[in-house]
Amino acid sequence: MANILENQLVQVLEKQIDEQIERLDNLDTDDLKAIREQRIKEMKEMNQKKQDWLKNGHGTYSELADEKEFFEISKKSPNIICHFYRDTTERCRIVDMHLKILAGKHIEAKFCKVNAEKSPFLTQRLRIKVIPTIVLIKDSKTKDFVVGFTDLGNCDDFSTDMLEWRIAQSGAIDYKGDLMIPPDMKKKTFINRVHKTIRGGYDSDDDSDIDFDD
């Protein structure tokens, strides 16, 4: 029975490949030219996007001077990964190490940090109670929070890949891997996370109602 199903699957795949090859063979010069022009247009648009991102400080992990700067960058960068830290918290230095690596890898998002003690209004408005907390903003909306290290295997030696995977759950960065399986699952027992919201609950995945255009 298994062999029959396998053979049927192979036949279906071969048919799909044959159809794709036939479709390509039937393309005339004008079709190929149109595809090439569309591809060039897409490449130019992406290149322009990358230039705009770099101009807005993407590609580096930087500290924001104050709350005002946070709201200023939120108007320029719709996707933001912001680490709320405290100088005396050792785990914040671990987060810094990983985010510095990811900032250079994911220039589509702005990676930054804010001193929670020097930004009481913003910290209270986002209802941040645990340090470190990473705020994940997608399309100018607060999508999620990485609170402490619970979602990262509840250990200090999680990998950069693990944090990248966790951040990608929000959609704030482009991710090529499998969002269903955490990279560090083979190393440590992982407890499946549930969505958290700005209201501090664990039973909802609604977007925050914070308006960063204020």
C-alpha positions as CSV (number, residue, x, y, z in Angstrom):
1,M,0.0,0.0,0.0
2,A,2.8,2.4,0.9
3,N,4.6,1.6,-2.4
4,I,1.5,2.4,-4.3
5,L,1.0,5.8,-2.6
6,E,4.7,6.6,-3.1
7,N,4.5,5.7,-6.8
8,Q,1.4,7.9,-7.2
9,L,3.1,10.8,-5.5
10,V,6.1,10.4,-7.8
11,Q,3.8,10.5,-10.8
12,V,2.1,13.6,-9.6
13,L,5.4,15.4,-9.0
14,E,6.7,14.3,-12.4
15,K,3.6,15.6,-14.1
16,Q,3.9,18.9,-12.4
17,I,7.5,19.2,-13.4
18,D,6.6,18.3,-17.0
19,E,3.9,21.0,-17.1
20,Q,6.4,23.6,-15.8
21,I,8.9,22.6,-18.4
22,E,6.3,22.7,-21.2
23,R,5.2,26.1,-20.0
24,L,8.7,27.5,-20.1
25,D,9.2,25.9,-23.6
26,N,6.1,27.7,-24.8
27,L,7.3,31.1,-23.7
28,D,8.1,33.4,-26.6
29,T,10.7,36.2,-26.8
30,D,8.2,38.8,-25.6
31,D,7.3,36.7,-22.6
32,L,10.9,36.2,-21.6
33,K,11.6,39.9,-22.0
34,A,8.6,40.7,-19.8
35,I,9.8,38.3,-17.1
36,R,13.3,39.8,-17.2
37,E,12.0,43.3,-17.0
38,Q,9.8,42.5,-14.0
39,R,12.7,40.8,-12.3
40,I,14.9,43.8,-12.9
41,K,12.2,46.1,-11.6
42,E,11.9,44.0,-8.4
43,M,15.6,44.0,-7.9
44,K,15.8,47.8,-8.2
45,E,12.9,48.3,-5.8
46,M,14.6,46.0,-3.3
47,N,17.9,47.8,-3.7
48,Q,16.2,51.1,-3.0
49,K,14.5,49.7,0.1
50,K,17.9,48.5,1.4
51,Q,19.4,52.0,0.8
52,D,16.5,53.6,2.7
53,W,16.9,51.1,5.6
54,L,20.6,51.8,5.9
55,K,19.9,55.5,5.8
56,N,17.5,55.1,8.8
57,G,20.2,53.3,10.8
58,H,19.3,49.7,10.0
59,G,22.1,47.2,10.0
60,T,23.5,48.3,13.4
61,Y,22.4,47.8,17.0
62,S,22.2,51.2,18.7
63,E,21.1,52.7,21.9
64,L,18.4,55.4,21.8
65,A,19.1,58.6,23.7
66,D,15.6,59.0,25.1
67,E,11.9,58.3,24.6
68,K,11.6,61.1,22.0
69,E,14.0,59.3,19.8
70,F,12.1,56.1,20.1
71,F,9.0,57.7,18.7
72,E,11.0,59.4,16.0
73,I,12.5,56.2,14.7
74,S,9.1,54.5,14.8
75,K,7.9,57.0,12.2
76,K,10.8,56.0,9.9
77,S,11.0,52.3,10.6
78,P,7.8,50.2,10.7
79,N,9.6,47.1,12.0
80,I,11.5,47.5,15.2
81,I,13.2,45.2,17.6
82,C,13.8,47.2,20.8
83,H,15.5,45.8,23.9
84,F,14.5,47.4,27.2
85,Y,17.5,47.0,29.5
86,R,19.1,47.9,32.8
87,D,22.8,48.4,33.4
88,T,22.9,46.2,36.5
89,T,21.2,43.2,34.8
90,E,23.7,40.7,33.5
91,R,21.2,39.0,31.2
92,C,20.8,42.3,29.3
93,R,24.4,41.9,28.1
94,I,23.6,38.5,26.7
95,V,20.7,40.0,24.8
96,D,23.0,42.7,23.5
97,M,25.5,40.2,22.1
98,H,22.8,38.4,20.1
99,L,21.0,41.4,18.9
100,K,24.2,43.0,17.6
101,I,24.6,39.9,15.4
102,L,21.0,39.9,14.2
103,A,21.0,43.6,13.4
104,G,23.6,43.1,10.7
105,K,21.8,40.1,9.3
106,H,18.3,41.6,9.2
107,I,18.6,45.1,7.8
108,E,14.8,45.0,7.1
109,A,14.2,45.9,10.8
110,K,15.6,48.5,13.2
111,F,17.4,47.0,16.2
112,C,17.9,49.2,19.2
113,K,17.9,49.4,23.0
114,V,16.4,51.6,25.6
115,N,17.4,52.1,29.2
116,A,14.2,51.3,31.0
117,E,15.2,53.3,34.1
118,K,15.8,56.5,32.0
119,S,12.5,56.0,30.0
120,P,9.8,55.6,32.7
121,F,7.0,56.9,30.6
122,L,7.6,54.5,27.7
123,T,8.4,51.6,30.0
124,Q,5.1,52.1,31.9
125,R,3.1,52.6,28.7
126,L,4.4,49.3,27.3
127,R,3.7,47.7,30.7
128,I,7.2,46.3,30.9
129,K,7.8,44.7,34.3
130,V,10.6,42.2,33.6
131,I,14.1,43.1,32.4
132,P,15.3,42.2,29.8
133,T,12.2,42.6,27.6
134,I,12.4,42.8,23.8
135,V,9.5,44.7,22.2
136,L,8.7,43.4,18.7
137,I,7.0,46.0,16.4
138,K,5.6,45.0,13.0
139,D,4.1,47.6,10.6
140,S,4.1,50.2,13.4
141,K,2.1,47.9,15.8
142,T,3.3,46.2,18.9
143,K,3.0,42.5,18.0
144,D,4.8,40.7,20.8
145,F,7.2,40.7,23.6
146,V,10.1,38.5,24.5
147,V,10.0,38.6,28.3
148,G,13.1,37.4,30.0
149,F,14.5,34.1,28.7
150,T,11.4,31.9,29.2
151,D,10.7,31.6,25.5
152,L,14.4,31.0,24.8
153,G,14.7,27.7,26.6
154,N,14.8,29.4,30.1
155,C,18.6,29.3,30.1
156,D,21.4,31.8,29.6
157,D,23.3,29.9,26.9
158,F,20.6,30.0,24.2
159,S,21.9,30.5,20.6
160,T,21.5,33.5,18.4
161,D,19.5,31.3,16.1
162,M,17.0,30.6,18.9
163,L,16.5,34.4,19.5
164,E,16.2,35.0,15.8
165,W,13.5,32.3,15.6
166,R,11.6,33.7,18.5
167,I,11.7,37.3,17.0
168,A,10.5,35.9,13.7
169,Q,7.3,34.7,15.3
170,S,6.1,38.3,15.3
171,G,6.8,38.8,11.6
172,A,9.1,41.7,12.3
173,I,12.0,40.1,10.4
174,D,12.3,37.9,7.3
175,Y,12.9,34.3,8.3
176,K,13.8,31.4,6.1
177,G,13.7,28.7,8.6
178,D,10.8,26.6,10.1
179,L,8.7,28.7,12.4
180,M,7.1,25.6,13.9
181,I,10.4,24.1,15.3
182,P,12.8,26.1,17.5
183,P,16.4,25.7,16.5
184,D,17.6,24.7,20.0
185,M,14.9,22.0,20.5
186,K,17.5,19.3,20.0
187,K,19.7,20.7,22.8
188,K,17.1,21.5,25.4
189,T,13.6,20.6,26.3
190,F,11.4,23.4,24.9
191,I,8.0,24.3,26.2
192,N,5.7,25.6,23.5
193,R,5.0,29.3,24.1
194,V,1.7,31.0,23.9
195,H,1.2,34.5,22.5
196,K,1.6,37.4,24.9
197,T,0.2,40.8,24.6
198,I,1.0,44.2,25.9
199,R,-1.7,43.8,28.5
200,G,0.4,41.1,30.2
201,G,-2.0,38.2,29.4
202,Y,-1.1,34.9,27.8
203,D,-4.4,34.0,26.1
204,S,-4.6,36.5,23.2
205,D,-2.7,37.4,20.1
206,D,-4.4,40.7,19.3
207,D,-2.2,43.6,18.3
208,S,-1.4,46.3,20.7
209,D,-3.4,49.5,20.5
210,I,-0.4,51.7,20.9
211,D,-0.1,54.3,18.2
212,F,3.5,55.2,17.5
213,D,2.5,58.2,15.5
214,D,1.5,60.1,18.7
